[in-house]
Amino acid sequence: MALKPVYKDTRGDKKSLLRDIRPGDRLYVIHDIADRYVLGKGPHGYDDPHAYSEYEVTRDKAPIFGHPMVRCTTTGGLQSITQLHTRERRLYTQPPAGIRHITD
């Protein structure tokens, strides 16, 4: 089944995400960095208040429930897709337009 553009933090979307996702698929998370850095000031100052990060679905499964695992392309860290979905609240299946990558 085709991926939806956005998976929100609801029970229905969680079930849809687990059903639709395949190894190799990429998910994107938008971070609000305005509250972490003073915009335009200091060594980490940025003009834009948002950045996104990217996660790749792996062939690994979580130990207890068997949900797919995702790997952060920036840090290489692994976590289950349900952990990511619960923590971030919204997962996107396309790179956000007009928002910079977290490492840029």
TORKOL-4160 file (C-alpha; in steps of 0.2 Angstrom, whole numbers, padded with zeros to 4 digits, m for minus):
104
<pt num="1" X="0000" Y="0000" Z="0000"/>
<pt num="2" X="0006" Y="0018" Z="m0004"/>
<pt num="3" X="0013" Y="0028" Z="0010"/>
<pt num="4" X="0002" Y="0043" Z="0016"/>
<pt num="5" X="0011" Y="0060" Z="0016"/>
<pt num="6" X="0009" Y="0063" Z="0035"/>
<pt num="7" X="0007" Y="0050" Z="0049"/>
<pt num="8" X="0000" Y="0059" Z="0064"/>
<pt num="9" X="0000" Y="0053" Z="0082"/>
<pt num="10" X="m0016" Y="0044" Z="0082"/>
<pt num="11" X="m0020" Y="0025" Z="0084"/>
<pt num="12" X="m0027" Y="0024" Z="0066"/>
<pt num="13" X="m0011" Y="0032" Z="0059"/>
<pt num="14" X="0000" Y="0021" Z="0069"/>
<pt num="15" X="m0008" Y="0005" Z="0063"/>
<pt num="16" X="m0008" Y="0012" Z="0045"/>
<pt num="17" X="0011" Y="0016" Z="0047"/>
<pt num="18" X="0015" Y="m0001" Z="0053"/>
<pt num="19" X="0005" Y="m0009" Z="0039"/>
<pt num="20" X="0012" Y="0002" Z="0025"/>
<pt num="21" X="0030" Y="0004" Z="0029"/>
<pt num="22" X="0044" Y="m0006" Z="0021"/>
<pt num="23" X="0063" Y="m0008" Z="0023"/>
<pt num="24" X="0072" Y="0006" Z="0014"/>
<pt num="25" X="0058" Y="0018" Z="0015"/>
<pt num="26" X="0063" Y="0035" Z="0022"/>
<pt num="27" X="0054" Y="0046" Z="0035"/>
<pt num="28" X="0056" Y="0064" Z="0039"/>
<pt num="29" X="0054" Y="0073" Z="0056"/>
<pt num="30" X="0052" Y="0092" Z="0057"/>
<pt num="31" X="0061" Y="0100" Z="0072"/>
<pt num="32" X="0057" Y="0116" Z="0080"/>
<pt num="33" X="0074" Y="0124" Z="0084"/>
<pt num="34" X="0068" Y="0141" Z="0088"/>
<pt num="35" X="0067" Y="0137" Z="0106"/>
<pt num="36" X="0084" Y="0129" Z="0107"/>
<pt num="37" X="0095" Y="0143" Z="0099"/>
<pt num="38" X="0093" Y="0162" Z="0098"/>
<pt num="39" X="0089" Y="0165" Z="0080"/>
<pt num="40" X="0102" Y="0174" Z="0070"/>
<pt num="41" X="0114" Y="0176" Z="0085"/>
<pt num="42" X="0129" Y="0166" Z="0091"/>
<pt num="43" X="0138" Y="0152" Z="0083"/>
<pt num="44" X="0122" Y="0142" Z="0081"/>
<pt num="45" X="0111" Y="0156" Z="0076"/>
<pt num="46" X="0100" Y="0152" Z="0061"/>
<pt num="47" X="0087" Y="0163" Z="0051"/>
<pt num="48" X="0074" Y="0149" Z="0050"/>
<pt num="49" X="0066" Y="0141" Z="0065"/>
<pt num="50" X="0064" Y="0124" Z="0058"/>
<pt num="51" X="0075" Y="0110" Z="0052"/>
<pt num="52" X="0072" Y="0092" Z="0047"/>
<pt num="53" X="0080" Y="0075" Z="0050"/>
<pt num="54" X="0079" Y="0059" Z="0040"/>
<pt num="55" X="0076" Y="0041" Z="0046"/>
<pt num="56" X="0078" Y="0025" Z="0036"/>
<pt num="57" X="0068" Y="0010" Z="0039"/>
<pt num="58" X="0079" Y="m0005" Z="0042"/>
<pt num="59" X="0076" Y="m0024" Z="0041"/>
<pt num="60" X="0079" Y="m0026" Z="0059"/>
<pt num="61" X="0064" Y="m0029" Z="0071"/>
<pt num="62" X="0061" Y="m0023" Z="0089"/>
<pt num="63" X="0065" Y="m0036" Z="0102"/>
<pt num="64" X="0048" Y="m0038" Z="0111"/>
<pt num="65" X="0034" Y="m0032" Z="0099"/>
<pt num="66" X="0043" Y="m0035" Z="0082"/>
<pt num="67" X="0040" Y="m0017" Z="0075"/>
<pt num="68" X="0052" Y="m0011" Z="0062"/>
<pt num="69" X="0067" Y="m0002" Z="0067"/>
<pt num="70" X="0073" Y="0015" Z="0060"/>
<pt num="71" X="0090" Y="0022" Z="0058"/>
<pt num="72" X="0094" Y="0040" Z="0060"/>
<pt num="73" X="0104" Y="0045" Z="0044"/>
<pt num="74" X="0113" Y="0059" Z="0054"/>
<pt num="75" X="0118" Y="0050" Z="0070"/>
<pt num="76" X="0116" Y="0031" Z="0065"/>
<pt num="77" X="0106" Y="0028" Z="0080"/>
<pt num="78" X="0092" Y="0014" Z="0080"/>
<pt num="79" X="0075" Y="0015" Z="0088"/>
<pt num="80" X="0058" Y="0007" Z="0084"/>
<pt num="81" X="0047" Y="0015" Z="0073"/>
<pt num="82" X="0033" Y="0016" Z="0086"/>
<pt num="83" X="0046" Y="0025" Z="0098"/>
<pt num="84" X="0050" Y="0038" Z="0084"/>
<pt num="85" X="0031" Y="0040" Z="0080"/>
<pt num="86" X="0026" Y="0043" Z="0098"/>
<pt num="87" X="0041" Y="0055" Z="0102"/>
<pt num="88" X="0039" Y="0066" Z="0087"/>
<pt num="89" X="0020" Y="0066" Z="0084"/>
<pt num="90" X="0021" Y="0068" Z="0065"/>
<pt num="91" X="0031" Y="0058" Z="0052"/>
<pt num="92" X="0032" Y="0064" Z="0034"/>
<pt num="93" X="0036" Y="0053" Z="0019"/>
<pt num="94" X="0043" Y="0067" Z="0008"/>
<pt num="95" X="0057" Y="0079" Z="0012"/>
<pt num="96" X="0049" Y="0095" Z="0018"/>
<pt num="97" X="0051" Y="0109" Z="0005"/>
<pt num="98" X="0059" Y="0125" Z="0010"/>
<pt num="99" X="0066" Y="0118" Z="0027"/>
<pt num="100" X="0085" Y="0114" Z="0029"/>
<pt num="101" X="0092" Y="0098" Z="0034"/>
<pt num="102" X="0098" Y="0097" Z="0052"/>
<pt num="103" X="0116" Y="0095" Z="0047"/>
<pt num="104" X="0116" Y="0110" Z="0035"/>
